[in-house]
Amino acid sequence: MAVLDDVLNHILNLSTGKEEDYDELHRKLSNQAENLRSLSTTTATGHEEPPPLLRVSRDTLHLPEHTLGVLHLLAAQAPTVSVHHASSHREHFLGVCEVFLVKFDPDQAARAVKEFAELVHRYTDLLGHPPPSDAGPGGAGGGEEADDNSMGHNNLGEEAEVAAETAHQPAQEDAAPAPTRPLPAVRDLVRGLLPLDTAARTLVTDPHCLTPVHPDLLQVCLGAGRLQQAVDFVRERPIYRVDPAATGVVALDVLRYFYYAGMAFLSLQHLHDAVDCFKAVISTPAQALSAVAVEAYRKLVLAHALLPTPAKPLPASPSPSSSPSSSGPSASSTIAAAQMRALLPPKTSPIVARSIRQHALPYHDILTAAQAEDAERVRGLLSQHADTLTAHQNMGLAQQVLDQIPVRKLRQLARTFVALSLQDVAEHTGSANPAAAEHMVLDQVAKGGVSATIDEVAQMVYFDDDRMDNQIGSTASIARLDEELKLVMNLADRVKAFDLRISSAPEYMSKAWKGGGRGGLGRGGGRGGLGLRSASTVVAGGDGGRRGAEQSRGGTGREGSETHEGDSMGEDEEEEEEEEEEEEDLPRYASARS
């Protein structure tokens, strides 16, 4: 234990609050990383006692004073918890991590952002997997298998994906079957919400900066069924900045965050927000196609199929009367390619745009049939690709596309007719009978999809557009408009501040200085571009250079003749001449702007 005593002395002696001492402590603990990892496999003397690193972190060190030291100890212990320790030791590790994530000092944690990110990811993995069996102090029984399954925060979080997909899915006999691996207990996931939420808000002072904690928090929210909490967090703290140096965030964290945010929005039927999040995943710069981008694209296609009206005009679908065989695979592939070009963001990486469509061909067929409002065709595609959709865990979303087709037809009827019989509504929407049509109308009225009244005696439906128009001036609509305006104004202020920061940056001013000098040198050698005394002089100098070039072509320009006389001109005369040219150019520039 000499190594542990040495490390503990470093932590106690260098946790002084001074910047240079913290830097020295981080350097020393980083050099001791291998020794600390070897200590992490040391078992405790008693079965119920935590391992030495956890015991020191819990009993000897104090937060937030010793944040940097505790972080290094926990980061060394994290990879071996489920492999070498029984479930009681796993609980000790989770307990120490939860206290740390709530009480840590962000200034000290910023010096070891890599270790902080690894610790948070490991903590989330342990929450999402069942504890290893108690097989004695070493806990070897089942430990290796549990570790292999829990090492992947890099996967898409199958538990979170299934929970988000089935949260608002109607009960259907042909819906997606239960996942092969049981969901972890909700209690184990809920316990991580407060620590992860606190860490995400504490790690950086800028609420709009992405941290490695953000995607893990959303993953736990989805797995625990706390979809509204995930949506509220995303909307409260929109992401405008990514700073890997300050937070330790990597490209995968960006992909996972927007993917999980899109999942939460999609589960609560906030379709336009879900589309924006999935597009953010796909448009993230990449040098290779990732599994996260493929999953996001599949759900993007299904989200477009669920939209009442497409967010962006999509290619026309074949007529419903044409049989599937008449179109053929080539026609289906052509339509999928055209849809992909319409769906993908303009800044999508070429390598992603070239190959992503091949991973979602069945989804494009479903989108095409949904655009044509061909319920039978969609039902056939769901049956045909049931195994694929189930393997991708998208069967529930695809079933919602089928359920949405009668609703679309009902809304079209509401925009076209003033009154219809329930029998006509059933025929137009494909409902089984007038009773089913009545149930659908009542459901849409309750959800605000249509405004209508039903005459039970006459079996008539009366669509009321005036009531829908009046909802525009309702209190809820005004409150939502006010909230949206605040968001827009906040974004405008951020853009102004960002523009001011760029304009005043030394690098920008240096390039502007050099660019103005080059731009003002005309073929006639005009001096207008040689001097920069203010921002307006840059433009004025360029104009002077152009005038010098134009007059030099004619051979009579004043600026052109000055180039030959410049060698004999004194410094005072040269400065006076430049000032006269600037005074000459500034009024022209001012009049041009006005």
N, C-alpha and C positions, 0 to 999 in steps of 0.2 A: 504493500500500500504506500510505498515511498513516493511513487509517482502521483498518487492522489493527494498526498500531503503537500507535495511540491506545488501541484496545481492549485490547491486550496489556498496556499500562502500567496501565490501570485494574485488570485482573485481578491483576497482580503486586503492586500497591500496596495494594489493598483486601482481599486475602485474608489478613487478619491474625488471624482467629479471633474477632473482636469482632462482636457482633450488629449494631450500628449500621453497621459497615463492610460487612457482607454485604448489608444492606438497601440501602445506597447503591450497591453494585456491581450488584445486581439492577436497580435503577432505571436506572443508566447503560447497562447492556447491553440493557435493554428499549428504551430510546430509540434505540439503535444497531441495532435489529433489521433495519430496511430496508437499511441499509448493509451489514450482515453477509450478508443474502440476496443482495445484488448481488455481493458477493465470492465467494459460493458457486459462482457460474457461471464463475469465473475458472479456466482450465485451468492445469495444472502445466507447467513448462518441459520436463520429460521425460515420455515415455509411461508409464513405470513409477513416476513420482513421484506422491504423493497431492496433491490440491488444497491450496491454502494453508491453509484453515481446519483441514483434517485434519492437515496437517504441523505446524502450531502446537500442536494438541491433543496430538499424539503425542510431539513432540520437545522442546517448550519448557515446557509445563505439566506438572504432576505431580499425581497422585491419591494420597490423597483431598484434598490441600491445596487444589487449584484446582478442586474439583468444580463450583462454580457457573459459573465461566468456561467450562470444558470443555462443560458442559451447554448453555449458550447457543450456543457455536460449533457443536456437533453438531446442535442443533435447527435452526440456520440452514442447515446443509449438507444435512440429511436430505431435504427435498422434491425436491432436484434431482439426487440421486445417479444414479438410473436413467435420467434424461432426458439429462443432459449428460456423463455419465462412462462410460467403457468398463468392462468387467468387472473389470479390475485395480483401478480406482478404487472400484468396488463392494466389492471384497474389502478394500481399505484402510478403507472406512467401516465395514464389519462388524467388522473387527478392532479398530478404535478403540472401537466401541460395546461390544464384548464385554469389553474391559478396563475400560471405564467402569462397566458394570453390575455388575461384580464388586467394584470398589474404591471406588465413590462414597461420599461422606459423606452420610448421610440428612438431617442437620440443614441442610446447604446445599441439598440437592435439594428439601427441603420449601418453600423460598422460590420455587421455579419449578416447581410441580407440573404446570402446564399444558404447559410445554415438555418436562418429563420424560415425561408421558403420550404426547405426540406422537412423541417420539423412540422410545419402546418400541414403539408401534404401527407406525412406519415400519420399524424393525428386523425386526419379525415379518413384515411384508409382503415385505420383501426375501428373507427366508429361504424364504418359501413360493412364490417365483416364480423361474423360471430367469433367469440374468444376461443383460443385453443383450449383443449381439455386439460384438466388438472391431472398431470401424471407425475407428481412429485415436484421438488424444487426446481428441476430443470425444465419440466413441462414439455418433454420431448414428444409425448404422444400427440400426433396430429399437428405439431408445430410447423413442420416444413410445408405441409400442404396449405395451411392457413397463410403462411408468409407468401407463398407463390401467388395465391389469389389476391392478396392485399397489397402487393407491391405496385399495383397499376393505377395510380391516379391518372396515368396517361390514357387509360381506356375511357370510354364515354360514360362510365358510371351506369352500369346496366340497371341497378336498382332504381336510381333516380329517373332513368328513362322510362321504365315500366310504370313507376308511380305517377309520373307526369302524364303519360299517355292514357292511363286508365282512370285518372281522377274524376274527369267529367264525361266519361264514356258511358252512353246508355247501355243498359243490360241487353245483350244480344246473344242468341244461342251460338252464332258463328263468330263471336268476337274472339280476340286473341286469347289463347289458353294461358293458364298460369305459367309464370316463368319457371324454367327448370331449376334455378337456384332460389330458395326462399328469400323473401325480403328480410333484412335485419329488423330487429325489434325497433319500433318507432321511438321507444323510450331511449335507446342508445343513441339515436340520431338527434333527438330533441335536446339532449344534454349538451351537444356541441354548438347549438345555435347562438347562445349568449357569448361564449368565448370567441367564436369566429367573427361574430358581428362586432364585438368590441375591438378585436385585433384589426379588422378591416378599417374601422373608423379611426384607430389610434396610430397606425404605422406611419402614415403621412398626414401632414396638415392640410394638404389640398384635397378636398372631398371629391374632386373630379379626376383623380389620378388612380390608375389601376394598380392593384397590389396582387401578390400571389394568393392572398386570402380570399379575394372576391370570388373566383370560380369555385373554390372549395365550399364557401358559404352557400352559394346557390345550389351546388350539388347536394349538400345536406338538407337544404330546404325542400328540394324536389323529392329526395328520398323519404323525408318525414311527412310529405304531403302538405307542407306549409307553402303553398303556391303563392298566396296573396302576400306573404311576408317577402318572398323573393321578388315579386313584382314591385312592391313598395320600395324595397331597397334599391332596385335598379332605377326606378323613376326619381327617387329622392337624390341619388348620387350618380347622375349621368357621367359617362367617361369621356373626357376630352383630351387626356394626356396619358402617355405611357413613358415611364422613366426607369429603364432597367438598372441603371447605376444606383438609383436611390432606393429601389424596392426589390430588386432581384427578380423581377418579372421576366418571363421568357415568352417566346412566340406561342407555345402551347397554352400558356395561361390566357392569352388573348383569345385564342380560338375557343377554349373551354368556357370562358366567361360569356361570350356572346352566344355560344350554342345553348348553354343552360338558360340564359336570359330568354332566348327565343322559345325554348321549351316551356318556360313558365308562362310567357305571354300566350303561346299557342294553346296551352291547357285551359286557360281562362278565356279563350276566344277573343283575345286582343290580336286580331289577325294582322293588321297593318304593322303593329309594333313587332310581332314575330317575324314578319317578312323583312323588316329593317335589320333585325338582329342576325338572321340567317345570311343576309347579303353581306353583313359586316364580316362574318366568318369566311365567306367565299372570296371576298375582295381583299382579305389580308395578304400582303406580299408573301409569296412562297416560291421555293425552288423545286418543290415536288408536291404531288397531290397527296393530301393527308386524309386519314379516315374521318377526322372531324369534319372536314370540308365536304366529303361525300355524304355523310349523314345530314349535314345542314342543307345540302342541295336537295336531297330527297324530301326533306320536310318543307323546304321552300316550295317545291312543286305542289305538294299536297296543300300547303297553306294557300297558294294561289287558286287551287281548285275549290277551296272552302270560301274564298272571298265572294261576297254578293255580286260585286263587279270587279274585274281585274284592276289592280293598281296601275298596270301598264298594259296598253293594248297588245294582245297576243295574236299570233297568226290565226286566220280563220280555220275552223275545223271542217272536216268533210261533212256533207249533208247527212242527217240521220238516216235517210232512206238507203244510203249506200251500205252494202254489206261489208263486214270486216275483210272478207277475202278479196273484194274488188279493189280495195286500197293497196293491200299487199305490204310486205315488210319494207320495201323501198319507200313507199309513200309514208308509212309510219315513221321511218327514220328521218325523212325529210322534214316532216312536221315537228319531230322532236328537236331537230337541229335549229329550226326557225324559232321554236319556243325557247330553247336555251339562249339564243342570242337576245331575245326579248327579256328574259328573266335575269341574266347575269349582269352584275354592275359593270359600268364602263371600264373600271380600273382593275378588273380581274386579271391575275397573272396569266400569261399565254399558256403555260404548261397546265394550269388548272382548267382553262377554257377548252383546251384541246381534248382532254380525256375524261372529264367529269360526266359527260352525258352518257357514256357507255355504262355507267354504274346506276343509271336511273331510267332505263328505257321503259319498264312497266309503268313507272310513275307518269311518264309523259303520255302513255296511252290512256291512263285514267284521267289525266287533265284534259285530253282531247275529248273524251266521251263526256266529261262533266261540263265542258263548255257547250257541247251540243245538247246538253240536258237530256241525254239518252240514258235513263236509269237502267234499262235492260243491259245495255252495253257495259256500263260500269259494274253491274252485278256479275256479268260474265267474266270481266277482267279480274274482279276480286276472287272469284272461284278459280280462275286459271292460274293466278299468281299467288294463291293463298300461302303456299310454303315460303315463297320469297318474302312476302310482306310480314309473315309471322317471324321469320328469321331476323328480319330487320327491325322487328318490334314496331311496325307501322300499321298493323292490321286495324287497330282501333281508329286511327286517323283516316285511313282509307274508307272504313265503314261510315264515318261521319260525312265523307264526300258524298256517298250514296244517299244518306239521310238528308243532305242539304238540297238535293235536286228538287223534291216537291216544295220545299220552302221557297226556293228561287221562283218556281212557277207561280206560287201563291202571291209573292210580292209583285210579279209581273201582272197578274190579274188585278191586284189592288191599284196599280198605276193605269190600268186600261179600262176597267169597268167600274160603274157606280154600284151596281147590285148584281148578284148572281145567286142562283139556287145552290144549295149544298150539293145536289147531285151534279151540277155543272162543275162546281169546284173540285169534286172528287174525280170527275172525268179528266179535267185539265191537269190536275196535279198528280194523277196516277194513284190516288188513295184507293183503298180497298172498297170503301162504302161511304155514304154521307156521314155516318157517325165518326169515322176516322178523319174525314175532312173537317168536321166540326171541332174535333179534338185538336187538330193541327192549327186551325184558325185561333182557337182560344189560347193555345200555347204561344203563338206568335204575338197575339195582343198583349199577353202578360210580359213577354220579353221586349216589347216595343218594336217588333219587326214590322207590324202593320197596325193600322187603326181601323177597326171594324166593329159592327154590332150584328148580332144574329137574332133573327125573328124565329123563335122556336115553332110558332104556329104555322107560319108560311114556309118554313124551312128555307129562308132567304138570308143571304149575307150582304150587308150594306157597308161598303168601304167609304171611309170618311177621311178625305185629304185635308179638310180644314183643321181637324184636331191635330193632325201631324204637323201642319204649318204652325199652329199655335204653340207647339212644344218648343219651337225655336226660341221664343221669348220667355220660356220658363226659368224659374230660379236656378234649377240645376244646369241648364244650358248656359246661362249667364256666368255662373260660377266656374264652369269648365272653360268657357271662353276667357275669363279673367286669368285663370291658371295658365292657360296656353300662352296668353300674351306676356305674362311674367317670365315664362321660360324663354320666349323669343327675345325679350328685352335683355334678359341675363346673358343669352348667347351673343347678342349684339355688343354688349359691354365687353365680353371676353374677346370678341374679334377685334374691337378697337384697342383694347389693352395689348393684345398680341401684335397688332400692326405697329403700335407705338414702340413696343419692345424691339421689334425687328428694325424699325427705322432708326432707332438710337443705338443699335449695337455697333461696336467698333468695326467688326468685320464688314457689316453692310456699308458703313460710312467710307471705309477704305476702298471697297469695290466701286461705290458710287463716285468717289474722287477720281479713281483711275479711269472709270468708264467715261466720265465727263470730259477728262482731258483728251482721251482718244477720240471721242465723238466730235470734239470741236476742231480738230485739225483737218482743214480742207486742203484740197490740192493746191489752192493758192497760198497756203501757209498762213491763214488768218489766225490771229492770236486769241480770238474769242474763247477757244476751248482750253487755253493754257492756264488760266487762273480760276480758282474755286474759292470764293469768299463766303458763299451762302448757298442754300439749297436752290434758290432761284438763279444763281449764277451758272449752275450746271446747264440749265436749259438755255440761258442767255448765251453762254459760251458756245453751245452747239449751234445756235442760230448764227452767231458771228462767224463760225467756221464755214457754214454753208454759204453765207454771203460772200466770204472770201473766195471760196471755190468757184462760185458762179462768176464773180467779177474777174477772177484770174483766167477763166476760159476766154473772156473777151479781150484780155490783154490790157484793159484800162482800169482795173479795179484798184482802189486805194490800198486795200489790204495786200493785194498782190505786189504792188510796188514797194510796200514797206518791208517785204521779206528781203529785198536786196539792200535796203538801207539800214536794216536792223543792226548790222555789224558795226556801223559807225555811230549808231545812236547811243547816247549816254543813258545810264541807268535811270536818272530822274525823268528824262524825256520818255523813256520806255514805259515807266509806271504811269505817267500822266496819260499817255496814249491808251493804255489798257483801261484806265478808269473812264475815259471818254467813250470807249467802245461799250463798256458795261452799261453806262448811263444811256447810251443809244439803244441798246438791246432790251433793257428792262421794260420800258413803256410798250414795246411791241409785244413782249411776252404777256404783260398785264392785260393788254387789249385783247390778245388772243384768248386768254382764259375767260375774260368777261364776255 
